[in-house]
Amino acid sequence: MVKNPQYILLVDDEENILKSLRRELADWATEKGVQILTARSGEEGLEILQKKGNYTQLVISDLKMPRMKGSDFLLKVHEKYPGIISILLTGYSDTQEIIKAVQAGIFSFILKPWDRNYLLREIEKAYEYWDLRRRNSDYMMIMEDELKWAGELQKAMLKPVLPRSEGMEFRLSYHSVPGLYVSGDYYDVIPLSAGKYLIMLGDVSGHGVRAAMITSILKAVIYPEYVQLAKPGEFSPSAFLGWLNERINFELRKTSGLLITFFAGVINVKSGYIAYSNAGQTHPYILRQDTAIELPVSGTSLGFSNSVLYSEQSAPIRKNDVITLYSDGLTEITGRGIHAQITPQELFSEVPYGQDYHSRLLQKALEKAGAREFSDDVTLLSARIV
């Protein structure tokens, strides 16, 4: 693999100064594998950087030069090539020009005539600082790639195969916290029998990889250890949450400060009812024409304590009813001077079901909050009785 060249650019209008600097830096440049470039003016320096700026680590510039002063030159370098570390070299003091140089983000300030040891120390420090930033940038890129990969894997693991039937229409969408790629929201739709569906939505406290790992644990245990073994005609959402709470407390017994909110409901199209239980999750709503009907039952979050008894309720459902589950990121939006608490009933009442239903819900929530993006994971799961 061919390594990209590395350069240090010296800019001074006096040829003897450039020769002296080259001589002083020759051994250091050989040791670092850096090539030395020179320019007699700021304009010439910018022309060189147009071709080699992406591979230039350091720029050392004189302050007092004709046409373009060193401070103006370094300002342009800072604007166009923010990754380059700059050092100002001068034989006189001008407060205004020094201020400009500071605005240009200079790393160091060296007076003429320079002390050779001091010059080499400052250049070595500047190079180490550039290398540290490069390594940090590489590390952040690796971490971002890893998070993107983890996010794609999580999507693949969590993405349910939404049932297709003549009696139901399911929709799902979710958005992770901007920049994190992975989500702490759990969601699933599982057919229990003909016309009977288990819908679930959970929210793990916190963000990032830790929360995403817990959603993977939920995915790994819920279906094979409980749903698959349960009798469809006897499936109880409250009993299921009680079991899940015990399971989570066992799996995460050595993990502190972790809570999971969770909603489980069983839609029975034939009987025309939804039976549901809730462990601290946001209350779902049934959209019936222009009315939003809350499903208000709630209970203790999962992982808070052992042996919790969850209450269970049922509500009638009719043709064209839309049951919508959502995580609290939809209605609680904070950051950049925004702290919005959106009333869910108003939100669901104002957005009729139809094409792009989820997109319109998300947009309406942002409009109400006066925000450009959500500050938390957001999941929407809707089920329409056809």
Buried (B, 14 or more C-beta within 10 A) or exposed (E): EEEEEBBBBBBBBEEEBBEBBBEBBEEBBEEBEBBBBBBBBBBBBBEBBEEBBEEBBBBBBBBBBEEBBBBBBBBBBBEEBEEBBBBBBBEEEBEEBBEBBEEBBBBBBBEBEBEEEEBBEBBEBBBEBBEEEEEEEEEEEEEEEEBEEBBEEBBEEBEBEBBEEEBBBBBBBBBBBEEBBBBBBBBBBBBBEEBBBBBBBBBBBEBBBBBBBBBBBBBEBBBEEBBEEBEEEEBBBBBBBBBBBBBBBEBBEEEEEBBBBBBBBBBBBEEEBBBBBBBBBBBBBBBBEEEBBEBEBBBBBBBBEEEBEBEBBBBEBEEEBBBBBBBBBBBBBBBEEEEBEBEBBEBBBBBEBEEEBBEBBBEBBBEBBEBEEBBBBBBBBBBBBE
